[in-house]
């Protein structure tokens, strides 16, 4: 009887973790892809739907200071003059609490800021939280992936 119980538990556990991801991790990876697709498409109204309504805490890869709590809007995204074609590589998601998933990946491609195009390669870590039944980004940290460094400051860094 003990052996049957053990086998049943192994089968159930194996089915839940067979692909190495919880359902929350899968949902966040899907949301992550949709969020960055919206950013590449410059669909700022869609992009802000993937950010916490209470604001996000961000750190950019340009060496500037950590950003204060930001409540991004479609208009503020549009005013950032960001564009280009960037892709996510090797995304990983790890659920660290019931409603928190940590994500990390590489983000590279060509970025365009205020009409100037340059290569961009960075490492990204994010925390996604569940708000009103939907996964949204709460923190974003971008750090340059050496290869000569990354320095593309945002104009808003110099606003007073």
C-alpha positions as CSV (number, residue, x, y, z in Angstrom):
1,X,0.0,0.0,0.0
2,X,2.9,2.3,0.8
3,X,4.4,1.7,-2.6
4,X,1.1,2.5,-4.4
5,X,0.8,5.8,-2.5
6,X,4.4,6.7,-3.3
7,X,3.9,5.9,-7.0
8,X,0.7,8.0,-7.2
9,X,2.4,10.9,-5.5
10,X,5.3,10.7,-8.0
11,X,2.9,10.6,-11.0
12,X,0.9,13.6,-9.7
13,X,4.1,15.6,-8.9
14,X,5.6,14.6,-12.3
15,X,2.5,15.9,-14.1
16,X,2.5,19.2,-12.3
17,X,6.3,19.8,-12.9
18,X,6.9,17.9,-16.1
19,X,7.9,20.9,-18.1
20,X,9.7,22.7,-15.2
21,X,7.2,25.5,-15.0
22,X,4.3,26.3,-12.7
23,X,1.2,27.7,-14.3
24,X,2.1,31.1,-12.9
25,X,5.5,31.0,-14.5
26,X,4.0,30.1,-17.9
27,X,1.5,32.9,-17.6
28,X,4.2,35.4,-16.7
29,X,6.4,34.3,-19.6
30,X,3.4,34.8,-22.0
31,X,2.8,38.2,-20.5
32,X,6.5,39.1,-20.7
33,X,6.4,38.3,-24.5
34,X,3.3,40.3,-25.0
35,X,4.6,43.3,-23.1
36,X,7.8,43.5,-25.1
37,X,6.0,42.9,-28.3
38,X,3.8,45.9,-27.5
39,X,7.0,47.9,-26.7
40,X,8.6,46.9,-30.1
41,X,5.3,47.8,-31.9
42,X,5.2,51.1,-29.9
43,X,1.7,50.2,-28.8
44,X,2.1,52.2,-25.6
45,X,-1.5,51.7,-24.5
46,X,-1.0,48.0,-24.6
47,X,2.4,48.2,-22.9
48,X,1.2,50.1,-19.9
49,X,-1.4,47.3,-19.3
50,X,1.5,45.1,-18.3
51,X,2.9,47.5,-15.7
52,X,1.6,47.7,-12.1
53,X,-1.1,50.3,-11.7
54,X,0.6,51.4,-8.4
55,X,3.8,52.1,-10.3
56,X,7.1,50.3,-11.1
57,X,10.6,50.5,-9.7
58,X,13.2,50.6,-12.5
59,X,16.9,50.8,-13.0
60,X,18.2,51.5,-16.5
61,X,21.3,50.1,-18.2
62,X,22.8,53.5,-18.9
63,X,24.5,53.9,-15.5
64,X,22.0,56.4,-14.2
65,X,20.5,56.3,-10.7
66,X,17.7,54.0,-9.8
67,X,14.4,55.6,-10.9
68,X,11.8,56.7,-8.4
69,X,8.4,54.9,-8.4
70,X,7.0,55.5,-11.9
71,X,3.4,55.3,-13.0
72,X,3.9,55.1,-16.7
73,X,1.2,56.2,-19.1
74,X,0.9,55.7,-22.9
75,X,1.7,59.4,-23.3
76,X,4.9,59.2,-21.2
77,X,6.0,56.1,-23.1
78,X,5.4,58.0,-26.4
79,X,7.3,61.0,-25.1
80,X,10.4,58.8,-24.3
81,X,11.1,58.7,-28.0
82,X,12.2,55.0,-27.7
83,X,12.0,52.6,-30.6
84,X,14.0,50.1,-32.5
85,X,13.8,46.3,-32.7
86,X,14.8,44.4,-29.6
87,X,14.4,40.8,-28.8
88,X,14.2,38.7,-25.6
89,X,16.7,35.8,-25.4
90,X,16.7,32.9,-22.9
91,X,13.9,34.0,-20.6
92,X,13.6,32.2,-17.3
93,X,10.8,32.5,-14.8
94,X,10.9,31.4,-11.1
95,X,7.9,31.7,-8.9
96,X,9.2,33.0,-5.5
97,X,5.9,33.5,-3.8
98,X,2.2,32.9,-4.4
99,X,1.7,36.1,-6.4
100,X,5.3,36.9,-7.3
101,X,7.4,35.6,-10.2
102,X,11.0,36.6,-10.8
103,X,12.1,36.7,-14.5
104,X,15.5,37.1,-16.1
105,X,16.6,37.3,-19.7
106,X,18.9,38.9,-22.2
107,X,17.5,41.8,-24.3
108,X,19.3,42.7,-27.5
109,X,18.9,44.3,-30.9
110,X,18.9,47.8,-32.3
111,X,17.5,50.6,-30.2
112,X,16.4,54.0,-31.5
113,X,16.3,56.9,-29.1
114,X,15.3,60.3,-30.5
115,X,16.2,59.2,-34.0
116,X,19.6,57.8,-33.2
117,X,20.1,54.0,-33.8
118,X,22.6,51.9,-31.9
119,X,23.2,48.3,-30.9
120,X,21.9,47.4,-27.5
121,X,22.6,44.4,-25.4
122,X,21.6,44.1,-21.7
123,X,20.6,41.7,-19.0
124,X,17.2,42.1,-17.4
125,X,15.7,41.0,-14.2
126,X,12.0,41.7,-13.4
127,X,9.5,40.9,-10.7
128,X,6.0,40.3,-11.9
129,X,3.1,40.5,-9.4
130,X,-0.5,39.4,-9.7
131,X,-2.9,42.5,-9.5
132,X,-6.6,42.0,-9.9
133,X,-6.0,38.5,-11.4
134,X,-3.5,39.7,-14.0
135,X,0.3,39.4,-14.0
136,X,2.1,42.8,-14.3
137,X,5.6,44.1,-14.0
138,X,6.5,45.7,-10.6
139,X,10.3,46.0,-11.0
140,X,12.7,46.1,-13.9
141,X,16.5,46.2,-13.7
142,X,18.6,46.5,-16.8
143,X,22.4,46.0,-16.6
144,X,24.7,46.3,-19.5
145,X,26.2,43.1,-20.9
146,X,29.8,44.2,-21.3
147,X,30.9,43.9,-25.0
148,X,32.0,47.6,-24.9
149,X,29.3,48.7,-22.5
150,X,25.9,50.3,-23.1
151,X,25.3,54.0,-22.6
152,X,22.1,55.4,-24.1
153,X,20.6,57.8,-21.4
154,X,17.0,58.8,-21.6
155,X,16.2,62.4,-22.1
156,X,14.0,62.3,-19.0
157,X,17.1,61.6,-16.9
158,X,17.9,65.3,-17.4
159,X,14.4,66.8,-16.7
160,X,14.0,68.8,-13.6
